[in-house]
Amino acid sequence: MAKYIEPKYEILTKIDKESFLLSCELAARTCYKSENNITEGSAEKLIKNLIKNKHLAMVEHCPNITVKFICDRAFSHELVRHRLCSFAQESQRYCKYENNDMEFIIPYWMYESRDIEERNMFYDVCHLTEQKYKELREKGLQAQAARCVLPNAVKTEIVVTANIREWRHLLQLRTAKDAHPEMQRIMRPLLEELKEKLPVFFEDITY
């Protein structure tokens, strides 16, 4: 029986704000040999100026941030276009679903649509997909062949690692008003959490 779940994310990196600040400050001050100007609170002031002046190469020297997303395939297809990230994704070639309930991500529009027929069509397609996938596997098709019947709504898990500069770029694009609603649904909460954990690096990003 198909299962329907919410998309979500988890920041896997243990974020130590002070180490992020110091890494960036040390890198930036190397350029001008001004390490002797490091004082309490100097890092935040410096980094704000770097970001304001778009001197973003310096924030690449902070530790990378790794985030795990549980999302649908449409979401992950857009995500992997950010080529400066590193990705590890659940493989439909090797993950076999015939012995377990298949999971589908509830799409954003299901919360907006009052049309029962639309909602039922979604559930019907997912149920049929699960049934036909399992039938193909029972007939002997390998997972890499049977996966051709799977829709974008199938749940996938993807781990994304990138430096702060790339996360800033990704979040600016994917939280914007013209971003896909599914992207906005996950990326906006992620941005807000990063603003709490590392405000100086992300507080200027708005949507």
C-alpha positions in Angstrom: 0.0 0.0 0.0 1.5 3.3 -1.1 2.5 5.8 1.6 2.3 9.5 1.3 4.8 11.7 3.2 5.8 15.3 3.6 9.1 16.6 2.2 11.7 17.6 4.7 15.4 18.4 5.1 18.0 18.0 7.8 21.3 19.9 8.2 23.8 17.2 8.8 26.8 19.5 9.5 27.3 20.3 13.1 27.5 24.1 12.8 29.9 25.9 15.1 29.3 29.6 14.4 32.7 30.7 15.8 34.7 28.3 13.6 32.9 29.5 10.5 33.5 33.1 11.4 37.2 32.5 12.2 37.9 30.5 9.0 36.5 33.3 6.8 38.2 36.1 8.7 41.6 34.4 8.7 41.3 33.8 4.9 40.2 37.3 4.2 42.9 39.0 6.4 45.6 36.9 4.8 45.0 39.0 1.6 45.9 42.2 3.4 48.1 40.8 6.2 45.8 42.3 8.8 45.6 39.3 11.1 46.7 41.6 14.0 43.3 43.4 13.6 41.4 40.3 14.8 39.4 41.2 17.9 36.2 40.1 19.5 33.4 40.9 17.0 35.8 41.8 14.2 34.8 38.8 12.1 31.2 39.7 11.7 31.9 43.3 10.7 34.5 42.1 8.2 32.2 39.4 6.7 29.3 41.8 6.4 31.5 44.1 4.4 32.8 41.3 2.2 29.2 40.2 1.4 28.1 43.9 0.8 31.0 44.3 -1.6 30.3 40.9 -3.3 33.8 39.7 -2.4 32.3 36.2 -1.9 35.4 34.2 -2.6 36.4 34.6 1.0 33.3 32.8 2.3 34.3 29.7 0.3 37.0 29.2 3.0 34.4 28.4 5.7 33.6 24.7 6.4 31.2 23.1 3.9 27.6 22.6 4.9 25.9 19.3 4.2 22.1 19.0 4.0 19.9 15.9 3.4 16.6 16.3 1.6 13.7 13.9 1.5 11.8 15.1 -1.5 10.3 14.1 -4.8 12.3 13.5 -8.0 11.2 16.7 -9.6 12.8 18.6 -6.7 16.0 16.6 -7.0 16.1 17.2 -10.7 16.2 20.9 -10.2 18.7 20.6 -7.3 21.4 18.7 -9.2 21.6 21.6 -11.7 23.7 23.4 -9.1 27.0 21.9 -10.4 29.2 23.3 -7.7 27.5 21.1 -5.1 28.4 17.5 -4.4 25.5 15.0 -4.4 24.7 11.5 -3.2 21.2 10.3 -4.1 19.1 7.3 -3.5 19.5 5.1 -6.6 16.5 3.6 -8.3 18.8 1.3 -10.1 19.8 -0.5 -6.9 17.1 0.3 -4.4 14.4 -2.3 -4.8 10.9 -1.3 -3.8 8.9 -4.4 -4.4 9.1 -5.7 -0.9 8.1 -2.5 0.8 5.4 0.1 0.6 6.4 2.7 -2.0 6.6 6.3 -0.7 5.3 9.3 -2.5 5.7 13.0 -1.7 2.5 14.9 -1.2 2.7 17.7 -3.7 2.3 21.4 -2.7 -0.9 21.8 -4.7 -2.7 19.2 -2.7 -3.0 21.7 0.1 -4.4 24.3 -2.2 -6.8 22.3 -4.3 -10.4 21.7 -3.1 -11.1 19.5 -6.2 -11.6 16.0 -4.8 -11.3 14.6 -8.3 -7.8 16.1 -8.8 -6.7 14.7 -5.4 -8.0 11.3 -6.2 -6.3 11.2 -9.6 -3.0 11.8 -7.8 -3.6 8.9 -5.4 -4.9 6.6 -8.2 -1.7 7.2 -10.3 0.5 6.5 -7.4 -1.3 3.4 -6.4 -1.2 2.1 -10.0 2.5 3.0 -10.3 3.3 0.9 -7.2 1.2 -2.0 -8.5 2.8 -2.1 -12.0 6.3 -1.6 -10.7 5.9 -4.7 -8.4 4.4 -6.7 -11.2 7.3 -5.9 -13.5 9.7 -6.9 -10.8 7.8 -10.2 -10.2 8.2 -10.9 -13.9 11.9 -10.7 -13.5 12.8 -7.2 -14.6 15.7 -5.6 -12.9 15.1 -2.5 -10.8 16.9 -0.4 -13.3 14.4 -1.5 -15.9 11.2 -1.4 -13.8 11.9 2.1 -12.7 10.8 3.5 -16.0 7.2 3.5 -14.8 8.0 5.6 -11.7 6.7 9.2 -11.6 8.3 12.3 -10.3 6.3 12.0 -7.1 8.3 9.1 -5.9 10.2 9.9 -2.7 13.9 10.2 -3.0 16.7 11.1 -0.6 19.6 13.3 -1.6 22.6 14.6 0.4 24.0 17.9 -0.8 27.3 19.4 0.2 28.5 22.9 -0.8 30.4 25.8 0.5 28.6 28.9 1.8 29.0 30.8 -1.4 27.2 28.2 -3.3 24.5 27.8 -0.7 23.9 31.5 -0.8 23.5 31.3 -4.6 21.2 28.2 -4.4 19.0 29.8 -1.7 18.7 33.1 -3.5 17.4 31.3 -6.6 15.3 28.7 -5.0 13.5 30.8 -2.4 12.6 33.6 -4.9 9.0 34.4 -5.7 9.4 32.9 -9.2 11.0 29.7 -7.9 9.0 26.5 -8.2 6.5 26.2 -5.3 7.9 22.9 -4.3 11.4 24.4 -4.0 10.0 27.3 -2.0 8.3 24.9 0.4 11.6 23.3 1.4 14.2 25.9 0.8 12.6 28.8 2.7 12.6 27.0 6.0 16.2 25.9 5.3 17.2 29.5 4.7 15.5 30.6 7.9 17.3 28.0 9.9 20.6 29.0 8.4 19.9 32.6 9.3 19.5 31.5 12.9 22.6 29.5 13.0 24.9 31.7 10.8 23.1 35.0 10.5 26.0 37.1 9.1 26.3 34.8 6.1 22.6 34.5 5.2 20.7 37.4 6.8 20.8 39.6 3.7 18.9 37.0 1.6 15.2 37.8 1.3 12.3 36.5 -0.6 
